[in-house]
Every structure is written in C-alpha cells, then in structure tokens.
Amino acid sequence: MIRMGLLKVLKTQLLCHLIICYVFLVSGIIINLLQLCTLPLWPINKQLARKINCRLGYSIASQLVALLEWWSGTECTLYTDPESFRLYGKENAIVVLNHNFEIDFMTGWTFCERFGVLGSSKVLAKKELSFVPVIGWMWYFLEIVFCKRKWEEDRKTVVQSLRNLQDYPEFFWFLLHCEGTRFTEKKHKISMEVAEKKGLPKLKYHLLPRTKGFCVTVQNLRGKVTAVYDSTLNFRNNEMPTLLGVLNGKKYHADLYVRRIPLDSIPEDESECAAWLHKLYQEKDEFQEHYRQTGRFPGPITNPPRRLWALVNWLFWVCVLVYPICVLLLQLLLSGSTFTIVCTFVFCLAVSAGVRWMIGQTEIDKGSNYGVKDVQMNNN
C-alpha cells in the first residue's frame, strides 16, 4: 500500500510530466524527420512508403495509448457481440464516435491499438493541424483527410483524399466525430434549437450530427470499407476525464459500446443517408440513457487484452532519450556557471508552461467555437 501511495505521488510530480512530454516531443520530431526521408520512396514504391509510415506513425500515437493504459492505468471495457468482435481489425471500417470527453480521442486510439490498426487509423481533421509538429506532420504522411470546415471549398479535397485510400495496403479505421465539435451545454442548447426548427427529434446526450462529411465518406469509401462501427463512449461513476488527470496518473474507467453495421445497409442517396445518420444518433442517445440508468451498455462484454507493444515502444524512447539529457543537465550543473544554471531553470519553466498550455487546449471549456458559430446554420 505504501509503495502504491508513493507511486501515485510520483506520477503527479512536474519532473515526471516534463520527462513524458520531452520524450514525446523529441521522439516525435525524430520520427517526423524519418517520415520526411520516405518522400523519395513514394514515386518508386508508394505501398512500401505507406507501410513504413504506418509503423512510424504507430511509434508516435502509441505513446499516448501507453500514457492512458499503462501510466494512468485506465480500464477500457468493450461491449459488443462476439460475431462482430471476430471481424474487428480484419476489415476496413468507418467508426462513428460521440464527442463528449477531453480524452475520447485517446480512448478511440486505445481500441485501434488493441485490434492492431492504430498505425493506419484515419481521421477527418481541420487543415491547421497539418502544420503542427509531431501529430500534424505524422498525419500528413499517413494521408489523413484535412478540411478547412468550409464545405464549398472542402468537398473536392475531401473526395480526392478519400479516393486515394482505395488502394491503401493496410486495414484501417476511419474515425469520425459527426457532431463536428465537442459537446458542451451551450452548444447543445443551440443545436437543439436547430433540431426544433428542422422538425428533428431532440437529443439529450449528443449534438445534431453533421451529415455531409459522413455521407461523402460513405459514398467514396464504398468498395473499400465493409462496415460502419457505431461507437458510443461513456465513463463510469460520472467521471469527467481530462488529459491533465491522465498525466497525473489518475485511473479512469471507460466503457465503449460498438455495433457493427454493414455498409451495404446504408442508403447511397445523400438525403436518405443523412436521415439514416440522424436516426443513428437518436439510437445512440437511447444507449446513453440506458447507461445512465443501469451503469452499463446493452449486450455482452467482449474485451480484447492490452498489447505490450505500446509500452515497449514507449520504454524504448524513454531509454534512448532520457539518459543523454540527464548527462547533459548534470554536466551543466556541475560546470558551476551561474548563467548556465539560470538558463537551465528558465528552460524548465518554459517547458512546464508550454506543457500546461498544450494540455489547456484539450479542455472542454477552451474547445473550438465551431459548434457555436456554425450549428445555427444549416447542419446539412
């Protein structure tokens, strides 16, 4: 018990947070440079370049999975039927996720990791992220679909990016947050005003889904993707997980309900496809209500075990990067130079401030205003 208590205290220390962030950022830049080196390979052997980039991308993304699963010890439980379970990781799929929590992307990546598709998973991301080092640059080489959130400009780009995936050599999951922005009470109120004007049933736990991106994705991935995974996430005991909580080693309990829906059963017509998606979100709302009342989702628990690869990759980068920086800092401190010591102290403060700033950007109350500004417009 004493050992566990000491470990919990250790995980909350700023020094540990600085080391974690240092390893992630430096290893990420190294991997980005390695990805850059694959550019000459693309015209010669595009499929080999893609496979290499999947492994390099995995080396970045899996560090966040290791942070969630192994550092914070968060438990992730999957509710799904055994027939569908056998197909996960063995087919291409569009994954529809709700967007209520600060770490829902980490939980989604955790299940990608457990089924071996983390390195090749795709998302629909805003264009600005493609310029961000580490994650954004990684996504660029993984052929992530970027958009400006101006549909008139985005449609052609999104369609072309999706069509480029038709010959992708790895199984992939295309993760979509159809609500377009993270749930807040303010955004929900505005969204339900739109629902009332359009004569759509009101949702209690979700925003109205934005149908255009989903419909275009379904249209352009037909023949490559075989199913839609309707995924509904919640956390036990009304937990509201945060990235800072994960970094502090706080343990959460995630429950994910997944239904496999054959893509062939989804209408091809855009207006019918939009109606289908609205109905799906009404059902997702019912699942959330069931969870609120019973503390669990319907159906059996069919849970994949944690894989060691994410932890091994993380420990590899820790061993490679922490030792040299410790030697360097020790040499600087032993030099006895007041200027050097002050510069080292200021550098650590700057890194700390930068880490806190990045974490702050994931907080719900500092999220995108996209939903506030645009949800009042035509959702379709």
VODOKE-970020 format. One record per residue (C-alpha): z, x, y; residue number from 1. Coordinates in pm, 1 decimal. Each point is the difference from the previous one (the first is absolute). Example, Ala and Ser with C-alpha at 12.3 -4.5 7.8 and 13.67 -1.06 7.14 Angstrom:
2
pz 780.0, px 1230.0, py -450.0, pos 1 .
pz -66.0, px 137.0, py 344.0, pos 2 .
This chain:
380
pz 0.0, px 0.0, py 0.0, pos 1 .
pz 87.7, px 284.6, py 237.9, pos 2 .
pz -330.9, px 170.3, py -80.8, pos 3 .
pz -192.8, px -321.3, py 67.6, pos 4 .
pz 186.0, px -46.6, py 328.5, pos 5 .
pz -83.4, px 353.6, py 110.3, pos 6 .
pz -364.3, px -54.0, py -91.3, pos 7 .
pz -12.7, px -317.4, py 210.9, pos 8 .
pz 148.1, px 184.6, py 297.0, pos 9 .
pz -245.6, px 288.0, py -48.8, pos 10 .
pz -297.2, px -238.1, py 13.4, pos 11 .
pz 103.6, px -123.0, py 344.4, pos 12 .
pz 5.8, px 347.8, py 153.3, pos 13 .
pz -255.8, px 88.4, py 265.2, pos 14 .
pz -74.7, px 334.7, py -165.9, pos 15 .
pz -116.3, px -177.1, py -317.0, pos 16 .
pz -219.2, px -232.0, py 207.7, pos 17 .
pz -152.2, px 297.6, py 182.7, pos 18 .
pz -78.3, px 173.0, py -330.1, pos 19 .
pz -160.3, px -313.8, py -145.9, pos 20 .
pz -215.1, px -54.5, py 307.7, pos 21 .
pz -87.2, px 369.4, py 26.6, pos 22 .
pz -118.3, px 7.4, py -362.8, pos 23 .
pz -201.4, px -319.8, py 43.8, pos 24 .
pz -168.9, px 108.0, py 323.9, pos 25 .
pz -77.8, px 360.5, py -99.1, pos 26 .
pz -116.2, px -85.9, py -352.2, pos 27 .
pz -206.6, px -281.9, py 151.5, pos 28 .
pz -176.5, px 235.4, py 241.3, pos 29 .
pz -68.3, px 245.6, py -285.0, pos 30 .
pz -147.1, px -280.8, py -210.2, pos 31 .
pz -206.6, px -124.5, py 295.8, pos 32 .
pz -147.9, px 351.6, py 30.0, pos 33 .
pz -78.0, px 0.5, py -372.9, pos 34 .
pz -168.0, px -338.2, py 42.9, pos 35 .
pz -205.1, px 145.8, py 283.0, pos 36 .
pz -119.3, px 268.4, py -241.8, pos 37 .
pz -150.0, px -271.2, py -223.0, pos 38 .
pz -253.4, px -99.0, py 268.2, pos 39 .
pz -268.7, px 247.6, py -120.8, pos 40 .
pz 38.6, px -146.6, py -349.4, pos 41 .
pz -89.0, px -356.5, py 103.2, pos 42 .
pz -379.9, px 47.8, py 22.8, pos 43 .
pz 0.8, px 198.4, py -326.2, pos 44 .
pz 230.8, px -210.4, py -217.7, pos 45 .
pz 147.8, px -298.4, py 182.8, pos 46 .
pz 184.7, px -135.1, py -302.8, pos 47 .
pz 177.4, px 330.3, py -64.2, pos 48 .
pz 98.6, px 18.4, py 368.8, pos 49 .
pz 140.6, px -352.2, py -26.5, pos 50 .
pz 205.6, px 85.9, py -308.0, pos 51 .
pz 140.0, px 312.6, py 164.6, pos 52 .
pz 93.8, px -199.5, py 310.7, pos 53 .
pz 175.7, px -261.6, py -214.1, pos 54 .
pz 226.4, px 272.8, py -140.2, pos 55 .
pz 59.5, px 155.0, py 340.2, pos 56 .
pz 73.7, px -342.2, py 152.3, pos 57 .
pz 242.4, px -69.2, py -282.6, pos 58 .
pz 190.3, px 317.4, py 87.0, pos 59 .
pz 71.9, px -142.5, py 346.8, pos 60 .
pz 60.8, px -367.7, py -78.9, pos 61 .
pz 217.5, px 67.8, py -303.9, pos 62 .
pz 254.1, px 180.6, py 220.3, pos 63 .
pz 80.0, px -332.9, py 167.0, pos 64 .
pz 24.2, px -163.2, py -341.9, pos 65 .
pz 239.9, px 275.0, py -112.1, pos 66 .
pz 203.2, px -57.2, py 316.3, pos 67 .
pz 36.2, px -369.0, py -87.2, pos 68 .
pz 47.3, px 26.3, py -376.0, pos 69 .
pz 186.2, px 326.7, py -47.1, pos 70 .
pz 169.8, px 78.0, py 333.0, pos 71 .
pz 119.3, px -348.7, py 91.5, pos 72 .
pz 4.3, px -119.8, py -361.7, pos 73 .
pz -158.0, px -332.6, py 96.6, pos 74 .
pz -58.1, px -224.2, py -301.3, pos 75 .
pz -340.2, px -168.8, py -25.6, pos 76 .
pz -27.8, px -294.4, py -237.0, pos 77 .
pz -333.4, px -158.2, py -94.6, pos 78 .
pz -39.6, px -366.7, py -91.7, pos 79 .
pz -329.9, px -64.5, py -175.4, pos 80 .
pz -142.9, px -131.7, py -324.9, pos 81 .
pz -54.6, px 244.5, py -290.4, pos 82 .
pz -372.2, px -83.6, py -29.4, pos 83 .
pz -66.1, px 107.8, py 358.0, pos 84 .
pz 234.6, px 298.7, py -31.8, pos 85 .
pz -228.3, px 157.7, py -259.4, pos 86 .
pz -288.2, px 5.7, py 248.7, pos 87 .
pz 184.9, px 154.4, py 296.5, pos 88 .
pz -129.8, px 347.3, py 70.7, pos 89 .
pz -301.4, px -55.5, py -225.0, pos 90 .
pz -217.3, px -197.8, py 240.4, pos 91 .
pz -91.4, px -12.2, py 366.7, pos 92 .
pz 189.0, px -264.4, py 195.1, pos 93 .
pz 64.1, px -145.5, py 344.4, pos 94 .
pz 375.6, px -20.0, py 59.7, pos 95 .
pz 119.7, px -266.3, py 246.4, pos 96 .
pz 344.7, px 93.0, py 134.6, pos 97 .
pz 238.5, px -179.9, py 233.2, pos 98 .
pz 107.6, px 199.3, py 305.8, pos 99 .
pz 368.5, px -66.2, py 71.6, pos 100 .
pz 179.5, px 333.2, py -35.1, pos 101 .
pz -6.9, px 344.9, py 156.5, pos 102 .
pz -46.9, px 168.4, py -337.3, pos 103 .
pz -229.3, px -250.7, py -170.0, pos 104 .
pz -279.3, px 262.3, py 3.3, pos 105 .
pz 227.7, px 243.3, py -186.7, pos 106 .
pz 81.6, px -265.1, py -257.9, pos 107 .
pz -370.4, px -75.1, py -43.6, pos 108 .
pz -70.0, px 370.2, py -48.5, pos 109 .
pz 282.4, px 18.1, py -255.1, pos 110 .
pz -172.9, px -252.9, py -222.9, pos 111 .
pz -333.7, px 176.1, py 52.1, pos 112 .
pz 171.3, px 316.7, py -122.1, pos 113 .
pz 149.7, px -167.8, py -305.8, pos 114 .
pz -345.4, px -111.5, py -112.9, pos 115 .
pz -171.5, px 329.1, py 85.2, pos 116 .
pz -217.2, px -113.8, py 292.4, pos 117 .
pz 194.6, px 138.4, py 296.4, pos 118 .
pz -244.1, px 280.9, py 76.2, pos 119 .
pz -297.5, px -235.4, py 7.6, pos 120 .
pz 162.5, px -304.5, py 164.3, pos 121 .
pz -171.2, px -136.7, py 312.6, pos 122 .
pz 111.0, px -196.5, py 304.6, pos 123 .
pz -154.9, px -166.4, py 303.2, pos 124 .
pz 144.3, px 204.0, py 288.8, pos 125 .
pz -42.0, px 9.0, py 375.7, pos 126 .
pz -244.9, px 261.9, py 125.6, pos 127 .
pz 261.5, px 190.0, py 204.0, pos 128 .
pz 174.4, px 108.9, py -319.7, pos 129 .
pz -301.5, px 205.4, py -108.3, pos 130 .
pz 87.5, px 253.1, py 273.6, pos 131 .
pz 364.5, px 40.5, py -107.9, pos 132 .
pz 70.7, px 324.2, py -191.8, pos 133 .
pz 115.6, px -17.5, py -361.9, pos 134 .
pz -23.9, px -372.5, py -87.3, pos 135 .
pz -296.7, px -87.0, py 223.5, pos 136 .
pz -201.9, px 307.7, py -92.9, pos 137 .
pz 82.7, px -53.4, py -367.8, pos 138 .
pz -128.5, px -356.8, py 27.2, pos 139 .
pz -322.3, px 119.2, py 162.1, pos 140 .
pz -81.3, px 213.3, py -304.9, pos 141 .
pz 103.8, px -282.4, py -233.3, pos 142 .
pz -262.2, px -226.6, py 164.8, pos 143 .
pz 254.7, px -244.5, py 134.1, pos 144 .
pz -155.7, px -293.6, py 185.5, pos 145 .
pz 81.2, px 33.7, py 370.8, pos 146 .
pz -45.9, px -273.5, py 261.9, pos 147 .
pz 55.0, px -46.3, py 374.1, pos 148 .
pz 138.3, px -354.2, py -41.0, pos 149 .
pz -296.0, px -135.1, py 194.3, pos 150 .
pz -188.9, px -190.4, py -264.6, pos 151 .
pz -333.6, px -5.5, py 180.2, pos 152 .
pz 3.6, px 382.2, py -2.6, pos 153 .
pz 177.0, px 40.6, py -333.3, pos 154 .
pz -205.4, px -217.1, py -232.6, pos 155 .
pz -291.2, px 239.7, py -46.8, pos 156 .
pz 227.3, px 304.0, py -40.7, pos 157 .
pz 231.7, px -176.0, py -245.1, pos 158 .
pz -291.1, px -130.7, py -208.4, pos 159 .
pz -157.4, px 345.1, py -25.0, pos 160 .
pz 334.3, px 164.2, py -90.1, pos 161 .
pz 58.6, px -256.4, py -275.0, pos 162 .
pz -349.5, px 43.2, py -139.8, pos 163 .
pz 57.7, px 374.9, py -18.2, pos 164 .
pz 272.6, px -70.9, py -256.9, pos 165 .
pz -245.4, px -155.3, py -246.9, pos 166 .
pz -49.1, px 335.0, py -175.7, pos 167 .
pz 359.2, px 123.8, py 37.4, pos 168 .
pz 88.0, px 205.1, py -312.3, pos 169 .
pz 371.0, px -92.9, py -27.6, pos 170 .
pz 179.8, px -328.7, py -55.5, pos 171 .
pz 133.1, px -113.6, py 337.9, pos 172 .
pz 211.8, px -273.4, py 155.1, pos 173 .
pz -104.7, px -125.6, py 342.1, pos 174 .
pz 322.6, px -102.8, py 177.8, pos 175 .
pz -26.2, px -276.2, py 260.7, pos 176 .
pz 262.8, px -140.3, py 236.8, pos 177 .
pz -193.9, px -315.2, py 85.5, pos 178 .
pz 254.8, px -106.5, py 262.2, pos 179 .
pz -133.4, px 287.1, py 211.6, pos 180 .
pz 339.9, px 98.8, py 138.3, pos 181 .
pz 360.7, px 16.2, py -114.2, pos 182 .
pz 200.7, px -323.2, py 0.1, pos 183 .
pz 239.1, px -66.7, py 290.0, pos 184 .
pz 150.9, px -329.0, py 113.2, pos 185 .
pz -195.3, px 16.1, py 326.1, pos 186 .
pz -332.6, px 54.0, py -175.8, pos 187 .
pz 85.1, px -267.0, py -257.2, pos 188 .
pz 64.0, px -259.6, py 271.2, pos 189 .
pz -336.0, px 70.0, py 165.0, pos 190 .
pz -177.4, px 3.9, py -336.9, pos 191 .
pz 139.3, px -338.3, py -96.2, pos 192 .
pz -114.9, px -144.7, py 333.8, pos 193 .
pz -350.4, px 109.1, py -99.5, pos 194 .
pz 48.6, px -160.0, py -343.4, pos 195 .
pz 96.6, px -329.2, py 164.1, pos 196 .
pz -308.0, px 4.8, py 223.9, pos 197 .
pz -225.5, px 69.7, py -298.2, pos 198 .
pz 161.4, px -257.7, py -223.6, pos 199 .
pz 116.7, px 260.4, py -250.1, pos 200 .
pz 328.2, px -31.7, py -191.5, pos 201 .
pz 275.6, px 203.3, py 164.7, pos 202 .
pz 139.7, px 306.2, py -172.5, pos 203 .
pz 368.1, px 85.4, py -3.9, pos 204 .
pz -4.2, px 364.4, py -109.6, pos 205 .
pz -346.1, px 122.0, py 100.0, pos 206 .
pz -239.5, px 9.9, py 293.4, pos 207 .
pz -337.0, px -168.3, py -34.4, pos 208 .
pz -234.2, px 232.8, py -189.5, pos 209 .
pz -301.7, px 142.7, py 181.8, pos 210 .
pz -282.9, px -104.2, py -224.3, pos 211 .
pz -299.9, px 198.1, py 124.1, pos 212 .
pz 110.0, px 338.3, py -130.0, pos 213 .
pz 93.8, px -144.8, py -338.4, pos 214 .
pz -324.8, px -192.6, py -38.9, pos 215 .
pz -215.3, px 299.2, py 93.3, pos 216 .
pz 198.0, px 219.7, py -239.8, pos 217 .
pz -48.9, px -245.9, py -286.3, pos 218 .
pz -369.5, px -42.3, py 76.6, pos 219 .
pz -74.5, px 372.1, py 9.1, pos 220 .
pz 213.5, px 109.4, py -293.9, pos 221 .
pz -133.4, px -258.2, py -245.3, pos 222 .
pz -134.6, px 178.5, py -303.3, pos 223 .
pz 234.6, px 295.3, py 60.6, pos 224 .
pz 334.6, px -181.4, py 16.9, pos 225 .
pz 98.9, px -235.5, py -281.4, pos 226 .
pz 316.7, px -164.1, py 131.4, pos 227 .
pz 225.3, px -81.5, py 292.5, pos 228 .
pz 368.1, px 83.7, py -46.0, pos 229 .
pz 202.0, px -248.7, py 203.4, pos 230 .
pz 317.0, px 197.8, py 74.3, pos 231 .
pz 314.3, px -144.2, py 159.8, pos 232 .
pz 282.1, px 238.7, py 92.0, pos 233 .
pz 365.3, px -65.6, py 75.0, pos 234 .
pz 329.4, px 188.4, py -4.8, pos 235 .
pz 319.7, px -114.4, py -166.3, pos 236 .
pz 312.4, px -113.7, py 180.7, pos 237 .
pz -193.2, px -54.4, py 325.9, pos 238 .
pz -46.4, px 376.4, py 39.3, pos 239 .
pz -211.7, px 105.8, py 297.2, pos 240 .
pz -108.1, px 350.7, py -100.0, pos 241 .
pz -100.6, px 259.7, py 256.7, pos 242 .
pz -162.9, px 340.6, py -21.2, pos 243 .
pz 308.7, px 150.6, py 162.8, pos 244 .
pz 210.6, px -161.1, py -272.2, pos 245 .
pz -220.3, px 155.3, py -267.9, pos 246 .
pz 24.6, px 338.6, py 171.6, pos 247 .
pz 379.9, px -38.8, py 1.8, pos 248 .
pz -11.0, px -54.4, py -375.7, pos 249 .
pz 85.0, px -370.1, py 11.9, pos 250 .
pz -86.4, px -180.6, py -321.4, pos 251 .
pz -195.8, px -324.5, py 21.3, pos 252 .
pz -111.2, px -247.4, py -266.4, pos 253 .
pz -362.3, px -109.4, py 25.7, pos 254 .
pz -145.1, px -290.0, py -199.2, pos 255 .
pz -378.1, px -44.2, py -17.5, pos 256 .
pz -174.7, px -301.2, py -149.7, pos 257 .
pz -363.2, px 62.5, py -98.9, pos 258 .
pz -257.4, px -251.6, py -120.7, pos 259 .
pz -336.8, px 118.1, py -127.5, pos 260 .
pz -282.8, px -227.5, py 118.7, pos 261 .
pz -352.9, px 70.4, py -132.3, pos 262 .
pz -235.2, px 69.4, py 289.4, pos 263 .
pz -258.9, px -232.3, py -154.1, pos 264 .
pz 232.1, px -295.2, py 66.6, pos 265 .
pz -5.6, px 62.1, py 378.3, pos 266 .
pz -275.5, px -189.6, py 188.8, pos 267 .
pz -290.4, px 206.1, py 135.5, pos 268 .
pz -60.1, px -225.6, py 300.6, pos 269 .
pz 191.9, px 137.1, py 300.2, pos 270 .
pz 152.2, px -330.2, py 113.2, pos 271 .
pz 105.2, px -87.5, py -356.3, pos 272 .
pz 138.5, px 351.6, py -45.6, pos 273 .
pz 203.2, px -41.6, py 322.3, pos 274 .
pz 139.5, px -331.8, py -123.9, pos 275 .
pz 86.7, px 167.9, py -330.3, pos 276 .
pz 196.3, px 272.0, py 181.9, pos 277 .
pz 194.8, px -255.3, py 205.8, pos 278 .
pz 93.2, px -178.8, py -322.4, pos 279 .
pz 107.8, px 332.9, py -150.5, pos 280 .
pz 240.3, px 58.1, py 289.3, pos 281 .
pz 144.0, px -347.7, py -41.5, pos 282 .
pz 73.9, px 93.4, py -360.7, pos 283 .
pz 148.6, px 333.3, py 109.2, pos 284 .
pz 230.7, px -197.2, py 228.3, pos 285 .
pz 113.6, px -207.5, py -298.0, pos 286 .
pz 73.8, px 317.6, py -197.1, pos 287 .
pz 212.1, px 130.6, py 286.6, pos 288 .
pz 188.3, px -329.1, py 16.2, pos 289 .
pz 62.0, px 21.7, py -374.5, pos 290 .
pz 133.2, px 353.5, py 49.3, pos 291 .
pz 231.8, px -110.3, py 282.8, pos 292 .
pz 146.7, px -273.9, py -216.8, pos 293 .
pz 27.3, px 184.2, py -333.4, pos 294 .
pz 7.8, px 371.8, py 85.2, pos 295 .
pz -304.3, px 70.5, py -215.1, pos 296 .
pz -369.8, px -69.3, py -25.9, pos 297 .
pz -146.9, px -220.8, py -273.2, pos 298 .
pz -123.3, px 158.9, py -319.1, pos 299 .
pz 111.8, px 287.3, py -219.8, pos 300 .
pz 97.2, px 351.5, py 109.7, pos 301 .
pz -251.8, px 250.9, py -132.3, pos 302 .
pz 108.2, px 322.5, py 159.8, pos 303 .
pz -194.7, px 330.2, py -12.8, pos 304 .
pz 222.9, px 309.5, py -9.9, pos 305 .
pz 17.4, px 254.0, py 278.9, pos 306 .
pz -232.6, px 295.6, py -51.9, pos 307 .
pz 119.1, px 355.2, py 49.9, pos 308 .
pz -317.8, px 119.5, py 172.5, pos 309 .
pz 107.4, px -106.7, py 349.2, pos 310 .
pz 331.9, px 183.0, py -34.8, pos 311 .
pz -163.2, px 312.3, py -147.6, pos 312 .
pz -253.6, px 11.8, py 284.3, pos 313 .
pz 275.4, px -41.6, py 258.7, pos 314 .
pz 219.7, px 273.0, py -151.7, pos 315 .
pz -302.3, px 231.4, py -16.7, pos 316 .
pz -57.5, px -25.9, py 374.0, pos 317 .
pz 372.6, px 37.0, py 72.1, pos 318 .
pz 11.1, px 324.3, py -199.5, pos 319 .
pz -317.7, px 134.5, py 160.0, pos 320 .
pz 87.4, px -81.3, py 361.9, pos 321 .
pz 379.1, px 5.5, py 41.2, pos 322 .
pz 69.0, px 356.4, py -117.9, pos 323 .
pz -228.6, px 177.0, py 252.5, pos 324 .
pz 125.1, px -207.6, py 295.2, pos 325 .
pz 362.2, px 74.3, py -98.3, pos 326 .
pz -76.3, px 373.3, py -15.5, pos 327 .
pz -172.4, px -17.4, py 339.6, pos 328 .
pz 286.1, px -189.9, py 164.2, pos 329 .
pz 255.6, px 239.9, py -147.8, pos 330 .
pz -190.3, px 298.6, py 136.6, pos 331 .
pz -20.8, px -162.1, py 343.5, pos 332 .
pz 370.8, px -74.4, py 8.2, pos 333 .
pz 93.6, px 348.7, py -123.2, pos 334 .
pz -215.3, px 157.0, py 268.7, pos 335 .
pz 282.5, px -76.9, py 242.1, pos 336 .
pz -240.8, px -101.7, py 275.5, pos 337 .
pz 149.2, px -277.0, py 212.8, pos 338 .
pz -348.0, px -110.3, py 99.2, pos 339 .
pz -106.5, px -28.9, py -364.4, pos 340 .
pz 309.9, px -197.9, py -94.3, pos 341 .
pz -47.0, px -238.5, py 294.2, pos 342 .
pz -368.9, px -47.1, py -85.2, pos 343 .
pz 90.1, px -73.9, py -362.9, pos 344 .
pz 259.2, px -255.4, py 110.0, pos 345 .
pz -243.8, px -166.5, py 242.1, pos 346 .
pz -267.1, px -7.5, py -272.4, pos 347 .
pz 237.6, px -177.6, py -238.5, pos 348 .
pz 89.5, px -253.9, py 269.4, pos 349 .
pz -368.4, px -59.6, py 70.1, pos 350 .
pz -73.6, px -51.1, py -370.2, pos 351 .
pz 296.5, px -237.3, py -23.8, pos 352 .
pz -124.6, px -201.6, py 299.4, pos 353 .
pz -349.5, px -8.8, py -146.0, pos 354 .
pz 129.9, px -121.8, py -335.1, pos 355 .
pz 202.6, px -275.9, py 166.2, pos 356 .
pz -302.3, px -101.5, py 205.9, pos 357 .
pz -225.0, px -26.7, py -308.0, pos 358 .
pz 262.0, px -206.0, py -182.2, pos 359 .
pz 31.8, px -223.5, py 305.4, pos 360 .
pz -368.5, px -85.9, py -19.6, pos 361 .
pz 56.7, px -166.7, py -337.2, pos 362 .
pz 274.8, px -228.0, py 129.2, pos 363 .
pz -87.4, px -367.5, py 9.2, pos 364 .
pz 102.4, px -56.5, py 361.3, pos 365 .
pz -229.8, px 285.7, py 104.5, pos 366 .
pz -296.1, px -114.5, py -205.6, pos 367 .
pz -346.9, px -94.3, py 108.4, pos 368 .
pz -53.4, px -272.0, py 260.8, pos 369 .
pz -320.3, px -85.0, py -180.8, pos 370 .
pz 143.6, px -317.5, py -142.7, pos 371 .
pz 149.2, px -113.8, py 330.4, pos 372 .
pz -318.2, px 46.7, py 199.1, pos 373 .
pz -260.1, px -104.1, py -250.3, pos 374 .
pz 160.2, px -259.8, py -224.0, pos 375 .
pz -40.6, px -249.8, py 284.8, pos 376 .
pz -374.6, px 47.0, py -33.3, pos 377 .
pz -214.1, px -117.6, py -285.8, pos 378 .
pz 154.2, px 130.1, py -321.4, pos 379 .
pz -324.7, px -29.7, py -183.8, pos 380 .
